[in-house]
Amino acid sequence: MSITEVARLLSGLRAVGWTEKEINDFVLYIESGEEQYKPKPRNQKN
């Protein structure tokens, strides 16, 4: 993934309302595969 793609990914996650901690944990999950960083489903109203 290029730095441009990474920047777009981070900007997109911010745009949909992810917090900085959620974003950081997600990146850690992608890199490490550790379950403690895996994103949890949010409660959404349908």
C-alpha positions in Angstrom: 0.0 0.0 0.0 1.4 3.4 -0.9 1.6 6.3 1.5 -1.2 8.0 -0.6 -3.4 5.0 -0.1 -2.7 4.9 3.7 -3.5 8.6 3.9 -6.8 8.1 2.1 -7.6 5.1 4.4 -7.0 7.2 7.5 -8.9 10.2 6.2 -11.8 7.9 5.3 -12.0 6.3 8.7 -12.0 9.8 10.3 -14.7 10.9 7.9 -17.0 8.1 9.0 -16.5 9.0 12.7 -13.8 6.6 13.9 -11.8 7.9 16.9 -8.0 8.2 16.8 -7.8 5.2 19.2 -10.1 3.1 17.0 -7.9 4.0 14.0 -4.7 3.2 15.8 -6.0 -0.1 17.2 -7.2 -1.1 13.7 -3.8 -0.4 12.2 -2.2 -2.4 15.0 -4.6 -5.2 14.3 -3.7 -5.2 10.6 0.0 -5.3 11.3 0.1 -7.7 14.3 -3.1 -9.8 13.9 -3.6 -9.5 17.7 -7.2 -10.0 18.7 -7.0 -7.3 21.4 -6.9 -4.7 18.6 -9.6 -6.2 16.4 -12.4 -3.7 15.8 -15.7 -4.4 17.6 -19.1 -4.0 15.9 -20.9 -0.8 16.8 -24.5 -0.7 17.7 -26.3 0.8 14.7 -29.9 1.9 14.3 -31.4 0.5 11.1 
